[in-house]
Amino acid sequence: MANSNLRFNRDEINDELQKKGVVTREITPSPHFLTILESVGYKTSEAFCELPDNGIDAEATKIITYFGKENKKPYVVIGDNGFGMEPDTLFGALCLGASSLELGDKEKHSNGYLGKYGTGLKGALAALQGVAIILTKTKDGELFKTIYHKDSVQEYYDSINPETGKPRNAWGINLYITTDKEDLELFETYTDGSKHGTVIKIYDIERYTDSQYYKNRMRHVFSRTYQRFINNGIEFIVNDIVLSPVDLCGYEVPFSLNGESHSSKQMGTDHIWNNLIYTDKDGVKHKDGYLRYRAFLLPQQDVVDESAWKEEFDWNMTNQGIVVYRSNRMIQSNNWLGLAGTNPRLNRFRVELDFNGELDDLLKVDFKKTTIDPIGEILGLFSGQFKRDKNDASVVFNNASGKNNKISQSLNKLAKRFSTWAKNNASLLPKIPKIPSNIRTNKKRRTTTHTVTGKPMKQVGDRLRFIFDDQIYDGSFYKTETSGRYNNCLDIYWNKNHIMVMSFVENADPYSLSPLVCMIWAEHFGKEMNRPVTSAKKLNEFEELWTRMQIDKGSWLTKMYPTTPKV
C-alpha cells in the first residue's frame, strides 16, 4: 500500500485512473526549489544589482543602499522613491517567473524596462540566503509589508487547507498593512522621506560575512552598471556616499583620477541597425529592433601609463571585452563574444554594444541578464567591422608602446641564422611533394599582402620567413606554408593577436625561440609528407582536420599561457 502521507497518493491516483481514464493533479514546485536557487543562481554582486533594477523600472530618482551588521550577521537595506506597488502587484512580484497575469497593470515590458523574466527579485533574495522584509507604498496609499523567506513559504506549503483537511501543497505568503513605528522609520529613511516607494531589508544573511567588502565592491559595481542612469540624474547612494558614474569606454564620461581627466577616442562612427526583425511575446513579428555598435581607443601608454589608472579603470587582459548595454544598463563587459582572444594589445581597446530588451531572444540573454550569446546573424552584422577596429587598435597600441624596433632586430637575427642553416643543410631537409595538377582543392595559398589595406605584411628572413599576420581570426597561434621559392623551406605566419606571439615570440631572444621554430618546421614536414594526394575530397578533409587542430591548439595556448610559470 502506498504511503498516504506523500504529496501524491498512489492508490488514489490509480483508482481515479481506472474509473475516469484520466487524472489531474497540481504540480506546484516544492519550496525546496528556493534552496536550489540559492546555489545555482546569482553571484552576490549580481544579486545586489537585481534590486535597483526594480526601482529604476518604477521611475525612482533616488536609490539608497546600506550595508551593515546586526546580531553579528550582515544585513543590507535598499530603498527607492519609485511609484511603489499595489497589493496585487506585490503578490505578483513574488511569484517565480511572474507573467503579465501575475503583475496586473505593472506589466513587464521588453523595450526600455530592465525587468524581463519575473525571476530577478526572488532569485536575488534566494542567492543572499537571508530573511527579507519588503515595505511598499503607492502615492496616497497605505504602507504594505510582507516577510519573504523560504521557511515562510514552506510553512504555508505544509499548512492544512481547512476546506480539504489536507496540506495546501502551494506557495503562499502573508501581506499586512503596517503602522509599526520601526517600519515607518525604515521606509522614510531609505526613500529619503518620499510618500511612495519600496524598501527591502535583507537580514540574517548567510551568503557572506564581510559587509565592508561588499560596501566597497557595490560602490564599484553600481557606478559602472548604472552609469548611464546616474549620468541622467538618478542618484545612487551607498552607505551615505553619492556615487559618480564610471564609463568603461571613457566616452560619455571621461576617465578621471586625482584631478586629471582623459577621454577615449571613437573609431569611426556609430553603426546602427534599427530595422531588425524579432517576435514579441504574443507571437507578433516586428521589424524595428535596435542595435548599435561603436568602438573606442582608450588613452594609450604614451599618454597614461601609471598603474593606478589601469587598476581603477580595468585596462588589463582580465577585463578586456565588449561592453554590452541592455536598455542602458550594463550587463557584460569582459568578453569578446568569441570574436577575439585576450591579448595585451587590446588593453586600450573597447567596444560598446547597445540593444533594447526586445532583442533578448536574438542576443540570447540569460535569465539573470548578466551575459549574452548572440546568434550568428547578429554577430555577422558587426564582426567584420570589429575585426578591422581590432587590427587598427593593435597597431596603435604597438606604436604607442615603442616595441617595433626591438621586435624587428631580435627576430631578424634569428631568421637570418635559420636561413643560413637551411642553405647549408639543404640535403638534410626533405623535398615536399607537390599536389598533382589534376587535383584541385579548396585551399588558397596564404599571401604576404594585407587583403584589407593592400600593404605588405611585416616579414623578415629568406629561406625561413617570419610573416606577421594580423588577419588570422580563428585563434591559431601560427599558420605555415612551404616557401614559394624553396620546396623544403618554410614561411611561418605568426598571428600578431595571439598572446603567445605578443608575450613570447616578439620578445624572445634567438636562443630561446630557436627550438620552437625548429619544432614548427618539423611539424610542417610531418603534415606535408603525410598529405593524401589521391583526391581533392581527401585532401580537403585533411586540410580541414589540420586547421581544426591548429585552432584548438591556439585556443588552449590562449587559456594556458597566461598562467603558466615563467622560468
DRENTI-156598 format. One line per field, with one value per residue (C-alpha): residue in three letters; z, y, x. Coordinates in steps of 0.25 Angstrom, whole numbers, plus 5000, padded with zeros to 4 digits. Layout:
<rs>
aa = [ALA	...]
w = [Z	...]
v = [Y	...]
u = [X	...]
</rs>
This chain:
<rs>
aa = [MET	ALA	ASN	SER	ASN	LEU	ARG	PHE	ASN	ARG	ASP	GLU	ILE	ASN	ASP	GLU	LEU	GLN	LYS	LYS	GLY	VAL	VAL	THR	ARG	GLU	ILE	THR	PRO	SER	PRO	HIS	PHE	LEU	THR	ILE	LEU	GLU	SER	VAL	GLY	TYR	LYS	THR	SER	GLU	ALA	PHE	CYS	GLU	LEU	PRO	ASP	ASN	GLY	ILE	ASP	ALA	GLU	ALA	THR	LYS	ILE	ILE	THR	TYR	PHE	GLY	LYS	GLU	ASN	LYS	LYS	PRO	TYR	VAL	VAL	ILE	GLY	ASP	ASN	GLY	PHE	GLY	MET	GLU	PRO	ASP	THR	LEU	PHE	GLY	ALA	LEU	CYS	LEU	GLY	ALA	SER	SER	LEU	GLU	LEU	GLY	ASP	LYS	GLU	LYS	HIS	SER	ASN	GLY	TYR	LEU	GLY	LYS	TYR	GLY	THR	GLY	LEU	LYS	GLY	ALA	LEU	ALA	ALA	LEU	GLN	GLY	VAL	ALA	ILE	ILE	LEU	THR	LYS	THR	LYS	ASP	GLY	GLU	LEU	PHE	LYS	THR	ILE	TYR	HIS	LYS	ASP	SER	VAL	GLN	GLU	TYR	TYR	ASP	SER	ILE	ASN	PRO	GLU	THR	GLY	LYS	PRO	ARG	ASN	ALA	TRP	GLY	ILE	ASN	LEU	TYR	ILE	THR	THR	ASP	LYS	GLU	ASP	LEU	GLU	LEU	PHE	GLU	THR	TYR	THR	ASP	GLY	SER	LYS	HIS	GLY	THR	VAL	ILE	LYS	ILE	TYR	ASP	ILE	GLU	ARG	TYR	THR	ASP	SER	GLN	TYR	TYR	LYS	ASN	ARG	MET	ARG	HIS	VAL	PHE	SER	ARG	THR	TYR	GLN	ARG	PHE	ILE	ASN	ASN	GLY	ILE	GLU	PHE	ILE	VAL	ASN	ASP	ILE	VAL	LEU	SER	PRO	VAL	ASP	LEU	CYS	GLY	TYR	GLU	VAL	PRO	PHE	SER	LEU	ASN	GLY	GLU	SER	HIS	SER	SER	LYS	GLN	MET	GLY	THR	ASP	HIS	ILE	TRP	ASN	ASN	LEU	ILE	TYR	THR	ASP	LYS	ASP	GLY	VAL	LYS	HIS	LYS	ASP	GLY	TYR	LEU	ARG	TYR	ARG	ALA	PHE	LEU	LEU	PRO	GLN	GLN	ASP	VAL	VAL	ASP	GLU	SER	ALA	TRP	LYS	GLU	GLU	PHE	ASP	TRP	ASN	MET	THR	ASN	GLN	GLY	ILE	VAL	VAL	TYR	ARG	SER	ASN	ARG	MET	ILE	GLN	SER	ASN	ASN	TRP	LEU	GLY	LEU	ALA	GLY	THR	ASN	PRO	ARG	LEU	ASN	ARG	PHE	ARG	VAL	GLU	LEU	ASP	PHE	ASN	GLY	GLU	LEU	ASP	ASP	LEU	LEU	LYS	VAL	ASP	PHE	LYS	LYS	THR	THR	ILE	ASP	PRO	ILE	GLY	GLU	ILE	LEU	GLY	LEU	PHE	SER	GLY	GLN	PHE	LYS	ARG	ASP	LYS	ASN	ASP	ALA	SER	VAL	VAL	PHE	ASN	ASN	ALA	SER	GLY	LYS	ASN	ASN	LYS	ILE	SER	GLN	SER	LEU	ASN	LYS	LEU	ALA	LYS	ARG	PHE	SER	THR	TRP	ALA	LYS	ASN	ASN	ALA	SER	LEU	LEU	PRO	LYS	ILE	PRO	LYS	ILE	PRO	SER	ASN	ILE	ARG	THR	ASN	LYS	LYS	ARG	ARG	THR	THR	THR	HIS	THR	VAL	THR	GLY	LYS	PRO	MET	LYS	GLN	VAL	GLY	ASP	ARG	LEU	ARG	PHE	ILE	PHE	ASP	ASP	GLN	ILE	TYR	ASP	GLY	SER	PHE	TYR	LYS	THR	GLU	THR	SER	GLY	ARG	TYR	ASN	ASN	CYS	LEU	ASP	ILE	TYR	TRP	ASN	LYS	ASN	HIS	ILE	MET	VAL	MET	SER	PHE	VAL	GLU	ASN	ALA	ASP	PRO	TYR	SER	LEU	SER	PRO	LEU	VAL	CYS	MET	ILE	TRP	ALA	GLU	HIS	PHE	GLY	LYS	GLU	MET	ASN	ARG	PRO	VAL	THR	SER	ALA	LYS	LYS	LEU	ASN	GLU	PHE	GLU	GLU	LEU	TRP	THR	ARG	MET	GLN	ILE	ASP	LYS	GLY	SER	TRP	LEU	THR	LYS	MET	TYR	PRO	THR	THR	PRO	LYS	VAL]
w = [5000	4996	5007	5009	5015	5002	4994	4983	4988	4978	4982	4980	4966	4961	4966	4959	4946	4946	4948	4939	4930	4933	4946	4949	4960	4963	4961	4969	4971	4985	4993	4993	4979	4987	4993	4979	4974	4985	4979	4964	4963	4964	4969	4981	4973	4962	4973	4978	4964	4962	4973	4967	4954	4960	4966	4952	4945	4956	4951	4964	4964	4977	4981	4995	4999	5013	5017	5032	5043	5054	5063	5057	5044	5031	5026	5014	5012	4998	4996	4985	4983	4971	4970	4979	4978	4980	4988	4975	4968	4981	4981	4966	4968	4978	4968	4961	4947	4949	4936	4932	4938	4952	4951	4947	4942	4945	4933	4929	4916	4908	4902	4912	4924	4932	4937	4928	4933	4946	4954	4958	4971	4976	4971	4977	4991	4990	4986	4998	5007	5017	5022	5014	5019	5008	5010	4999	4997	4986	4985	4995	4998	5011	5015	5012	5018	5015	5020	5010	5013	5009	5023	5022	5008	5014	5026	5017	5007	5019	5026	5025	5016	5025	5013	5009	5022	5014	5013	5003	4995	4989	4991	4999	5007	5017	5014	5024	5026	5035	5044	5053	5057	5052	5039	5037	5041	5032	5020	5022	5024	5011	5002	5007	5012	5000	5001	4991	4988	4992	5003	5004	5017	5016	5029	5035	5022	5021	5007	5012	5025	5021	5020	5018	5006	4999	5003	4995	4984	4981	4980	4969	4962	4963	4958	4945	4943	4945	4940	4929	4939	4949	4937	4934	4948	4957	4970	4975	4990	4997	5012	5010	4999	4986	4974	4962	4948	4942	4927	4924	4910	4915	4904	4911	4924	4923	4932	4944	4955	4965	4957	4944	4933	4919	4909	4899	4884	4876	4864	4852	4854	4861	4853	4856	4852	4855	4846	4852	4851	4865	4870	4883	4894	4887	4874	4866	4857	4857	4848	4857	4866	4870	4871	4872	4871	4873	4876	4885	4887	4902	4906	4901	4908	4903	4909	4922	4927	4942	4949	4957	4944	4939	4953	4954	4940	4937	4926	4927	4920	4930	4928	4912	4905	4898	4908	4906	4910	4910	4911	4916	4928	4926	4927	4922	4920	4919	4908	4893	4889	4882	4872	4878	4889	4901	4898	4903	4890	4893	4907	4902	4892	4896	4888	4892	4888	4891	4890	4895	4902	4890	4884	4896	4889	4877	4887	4896	4909	4921	4931	4941	4930	4932	4919	4904	4894	4881	4869	4857	4849	4860	4861	4846	4846	4853	4853	4840	4846	4859	4853	4845	4858	4866	4856	4856	4871	4871	4862	4870	4883	4877	4872	4886	4893	4884	4882	4867	4866	4877	4870	4857	4862	4870	4860	4848	4855	4857	4843	4836	4845	4841	4826	4826	4833	4823	4811	4817	4821	4808	4807	4821	4818	4810	4798	4800	4789	4780	4778	4765	4755	4753	4767	4771	4785	4793	4800	4796	4798	4808	4803	4809	4806	4815	4808	4814	4813	4801	4808	4810	4823	4832	4829	4832	4827	4814	4814	4827	4827	4839	4834	4844	4840	4847	4839	4845	4852	4856	4869	4863	4869	4855	4841	4832	4817	4808	4804	4790	4785	4792	4793	4806	4813	4821	4823	4837	4838	4853	4858	4863	4872	4879	4893	4891	4879	4887	4900	4896	4881	4879	4892	4892	4889	4877	4887	4894	4881	4872	4878	4876	4861	4859	4864	4855	4843	4847	4849	4835	4829	4837	4831	4817	4816	4820	4812	4804	4789	4784	4782	4785	4795	4803	4802	4807	4818	4822	4822	4830	4841	4841	4842	4854	4861	4860	4864	4876	4880	4879	4888	4898	4898	4900	4913	4918	4915	4923	4936	4933	4941	4934	4937]
v = [5000	5014	5023	5032	5044	5046	5058	5049	5037	5025	5017	5029	5033	5018	5017	5030	5026	5013	5020	5032	5029	5042	5048	5063	5068	5081	5081	5094	5093	5089	5101	5093	5100	5112	5105	5100	5114	5119	5111	5111	5126	5139	5143	5152	5165	5161	5158	5172	5178	5172	5181	5195	5190	5189	5203	5209	5202	5209	5222	5225	5237	5232	5218	5217	5205	5202	5190	5187	5177	5173	5162	5158	5155	5164	5172	5181	5191	5196	5206	5215	5226	5220	5219	5206	5194	5191	5178	5170	5175	5171	5157	5156	5161	5150	5139	5132	5135	5145	5148	5159	5152	5152	5166	5172	5187	5186	5178	5174	5182	5177	5191	5201	5192	5185	5174	5163	5149	5151	5144	5155	5159	5145	5139	5151	5148	5134	5136	5145	5134	5143	5148	5159	5170	5177	5190	5197	5209	5216	5231	5233	5218	5210	5204	5189	5179	5165	5156	5147	5135	5120	5116	5124	5119	5105	5108	5112	5100	5090	5097	5090	5095	5096	5093	5079	5076	5073	5081	5092	5088	5102	5114	5126	5138	5148	5162	5173	5188	5193	5205	5200	5211	5203	5200	5215	5219	5209	5213	5228	5227	5219	5226	5239	5244	5240	5238	5226	5215	5202	5197	5184	5179	5166	5161	5149	5147	5134	5137	5145	5151	5163	5175	5185	5177	5178	5192	5196	5185	5190	5205	5200	5191	5201	5213	5204	5196	5208	5219	5224	5225	5232	5241	5244	5249	5236	5237	5225	5225	5214	5216	5231	5233	5238	5230	5236	5229	5221	5219	5207	5213	5226	5233	5238	5240	5243	5235	5244	5241	5251	5263	5258	5255	5247	5243	5232	5234	5228	5219	5223	5226	5219	5206	5206	5195	5199	5190	5176	5166	5160	5153	5158	5150	5150	5144	5156	5160	5173	5180	5191	5184	5193	5190	5200	5197	5206	5205	5213	5215	5217	5226	5220	5216	5229	5237	5230	5219	5219	5206	5214	5217	5203	5197	5208	5206	5191	5194	5179	5166	5161	5171	5173	5171	5177	5186	5182	5190	5185	5196	5205	5196	5190	5175	5170	5176	5165	5156	5158	5149	5139	5150	5151	5145	5153	5159	5171	5179	5180	5186	5200	5196	5195	5193	5196	5189	5195	5188	5188	5177	5174	5167	5158	5145	5149	5152	5140	5148	5139	5139	5147	5157	5157	5150	5149	5139	5145	5137	5136	5146	5157	5155	5155	5169	5175	5164	5170	5184	5178	5171	5184	5192	5182	5181	5196	5197	5187	5195	5208	5201	5195	5209	5215	5204	5207	5192	5191	5193	5183	5172	5174	5173	5161	5153	5157	5152	5138	5138	5140	5129	5119	5123	5121	5108	5103	5107	5099	5087	5086	5071	5069	5075	5066	5071	5074	5066	5075	5073	5067	5077	5069	5071	5084	5087	5098	5103	5116	5120	5130	5143	5153	5165	5170	5167	5180	5190	5185	5187	5177	5169	5171	5160	5156	5145	5137	5122	5123	5135	5141	5148	5156	5154	5161	5155	5141	5142	5127	5128	5120	5122	5122	5117	5111	5110	5104	5115	5120	5119	5106	5093	5089	5103	5110	5122	5124	5133	5138	5142	5156	5156	5143	5144	5135	5144	5157	5152	5142	5141	5156	5158	5145	5145	5136	5125	5123	5124	5114	5101	5106	5109	5096	5089	5097	5093	5079	5079	5085	5074	5063	5069	5071	5057	5051	5059	5050	5053	5043	5052	5066	5062	5054	5066	5076	5067	5066	5081	5084	5074	5080	5094	5090	5084	5097	5105	5096	5097	5112	5113	5104	5112	5125	5119	5113	5122	5134	5125	5116	5118	5127	5121]
u = [5000	5005	5009	4997	5006	5012	5008	5003	4995	4998	4985	4976	4982	4981	4967	4963	4970	4962	4949	4951	4963	4969	4975	4979	4988	4994	5009	5013	5028	5033	5039	5052	5053	5057	5069	5073	5072	5082	5093	5091	5086	5093	5107	5106	5109	5099	5088	5090	5089	5075	5069	5072	5066	5052	5054	5058	5046	5037	5043	5051	5060	5068	5073	5079	5087	5093	5102	5103	5103	5093	5094	5107	5101	5101	5089	5086	5075	5072	5061	5055	5045	5038	5023	5022	5013	4999	4996	4993	5006	5014	5008	5011	5025	5027	5023	5034	5035	5024	5016	5007	4995	5002	5007	4994	4995	5010	5013	5027	5032	5043	5046	5052	5049	5060	5051	5048	5047	5040	5051	5060	5055	5053	5066	5073	5067	5070	5084	5087	5081	5074	5061	5054	5045	5038	5031	5024	5015	5008	5004	4993	4993	4996	5009	5009	5018	5022	5033	5039	5047	5048	5043	5031	5028	5030	5021	5009	5012	5011	4999	4985	4975	4962	4953	4960	4967	4980	4993	4992	5004	5004	5013	5007	5011	5004	5003	5000	4996	5007	5007	5018	5028	5040	5034	5030	5044	5051	5042	5044	5060	5062	5052	5058	5045	5037	5022	5023	5034	5039	5049	5055	5063	5070	5076	5082	5089	5097	5103	5115	5121	5129	5120	5131	5136	5122	5120	5133	5130	5116	5120	5130	5119	5107	5116	5119	5106	5097	5106	5096	5085	5094	5098	5084	5080	5077	5084	5091	5095	5103	5106	5104	5113	5107	5113	5119	5117	5129	5128	5137	5138	5142	5134	5121	5128	5143	5153	5157	5167	5174	5169	5173	5164	5165	5154	5155	5154	5143	5148	5139	5125	5113	5108	5093	5082	5068	5060	5064	5053	5048	5036	5029	5023	5010	5016	5015	5027	5033	5043	5048	5059	5070	5085	5097	5112	5123	5138	5148	5162	5165	5177	5190	5202	5210	5199	5195	5203	5202	5198	5187	5179	5180	5175	5164	5158	5161	5171	5176	5175	5165	5155	5156	5143	5131	5123	5109	5097	5083	5073	5084	5088	5102	5101	5114	5128	5139	5136	5140	5128	5137	5142	5156	5165	5170	5184	5192	5190	5175	5176	5174	5162	5148	5135	5121	5109	5095	5081	5067	5061	5052	5065	5067	5064	5073	5084	5081	5081	5082	5071	5080	5082	5097	5102	5099	5102	5097	5092	5101	5092	5094	5109	5110	5105	5117	5128	5135	5135	5140	5152	5156	5155	5163	5174	5175	5175	5186	5195	5192	5196	5208	5213	5210	5218	5230	5233	5234	5250	5252	5244	5250	5264	5262	5254	5262	5275	5268	5262	5276	5282	5272	5273	5288	5286	5275	5284	5296	5287	5279	5282	5277	5263	5253	5246	5232	5223	5215	5200	5197	5192	5179	5175	5168	5166	5158	5171	5176	5191	5194	5198	5208	5200	5188	5175	5169	5180	5187	5201	5212	5212	5224	5233	5248	5257	5259	5258	5251	5242	5235	5222	5214	5199	5188	5177	5177	5164	5162	5170	5182	5196	5202	5200	5211	5213	5224	5233	5229	5244	5249	5241	5248	5247	5237	5228	5223	5211	5210	5197	5200	5188	5191	5196	5208	5213	5211	5217	5227	5231	5232	5241	5249	5264	5268	5274	5260	5252	5260	5255	5241	5244	5251	5238	5229	5238	5238	5223	5221	5229	5221	5208	5212	5219	5206	5197	5188	5188	5178	5167	5162	5152	5162	5172	5161	5157	5171	5173	5160	5165	5179	5172	5163	5175	5183	5170	5169	5184	5183	5171	5177	5190	5182	5176	5189	5200	5196	5196	5208	5221	5231	5245]
</rs>
